[in-house]
Amino acid sequence: MQNAKQAVMEMLRQLPDDATLEEIQYRLYLIAKTRKGREDIAQGRAYLNPEAKQRLDRWLES
């Protein structure tokens, strides 16, 4: 896995030269959220679809 600086440099290389600051900010947000999600999965802080559905159903019933 790339470190944060490498990921940002790669993202910047892939963007067109006329990318706006908002586009860059959004891409950074996606990178951060994807990394956090992968970390959560690796640490067992995620639910499989059937379990998530069960938890949501219980939450909606209350």
C-alpha positions as CSV (number, residue, x, y, z in Angstrom):
1,M,0.0,0.0,0.0
2,Q,1.2,3.5,-0.8
3,N,1.9,6.0,1.9
4,A,-0.3,9.1,1.9
5,K,2.2,11.3,0.0
6,Q,2.6,8.7,-2.7
7,A,-1.1,8.3,-3.1
8,V,-1.6,12.1,-3.4
9,M,1.2,12.4,-6.0
10,E,-0.3,9.6,-8.0
11,M,-3.7,11.2,-7.8
12,L,-2.3,14.6,-9.0
13,R,-0.5,12.9,-11.9
14,Q,-3.8,11.4,-13.1
15,L,-5.8,14.6,-12.9
16,P,-6.0,16.9,-15.9
17,D,-4.0,20.1,-15.8
18,D,-7.2,22.2,-15.6
19,A,-8.5,20.3,-12.5
20,T,-10.2,22.6,-10.0
21,L,-9.4,22.8,-6.3
22,E,-12.8,21.3,-5.6
23,E,-12.0,18.3,-7.8
24,I,-8.7,17.8,-6.0
25,Q,-10.4,18.2,-2.6
26,Y,-13.0,15.6,-3.6
27,R,-10.4,13.1,-4.8
28,L,-8.5,13.6,-1.5
29,Y,-11.7,12.9,0.4
30,L,-12.3,9.7,-1.6
31,I,-8.7,8.5,-0.9
32,A,-9.1,9.2,2.8
33,K,-12.4,7.4,3.1
34,T,-11.3,4.4,1.1
35,R,-8.2,4.0,3.3
36,K,-10.3,4.3,6.4
37,G,-12.8,1.7,5.1
38,R,-10.0,-0.7,4.3
39,E,-8.4,-0.2,7.7
40,D,-11.8,-0.8,9.4
41,I,-12.2,-4.0,7.4
42,A,-8.7,-5.2,8.4
43,Q,-9.4,-4.4,12.0
44,G,-12.7,-6.3,12.0
45,R,-14.8,-3.1,12.3
46,A,-17.1,-3.9,9.4
47,Y,-20.2,-6.0,8.8
48,L,-21.1,-8.4,6.0
49,N,-24.2,-7.5,4.0
50,P,-26.6,-10.0,5.8
51,E,-25.4,-8.8,9.2
52,A,-25.7,-5.1,8.2
53,K,-29.2,-5.7,6.9
54,Q,-30.2,-7.4,10.2
55,R,-28.8,-4.5,12.2
56,L,-30.5,-2.0,10.0
57,D,-33.8,-3.9,10.3
58,R,-33.6,-3.9,14.1
59,W,-32.7,-0.2,14.1
60,L,-35.7,0.7,11.9
61,E,-38.0,-1.3,14.1
62,S,-37.2,0.7,17.2
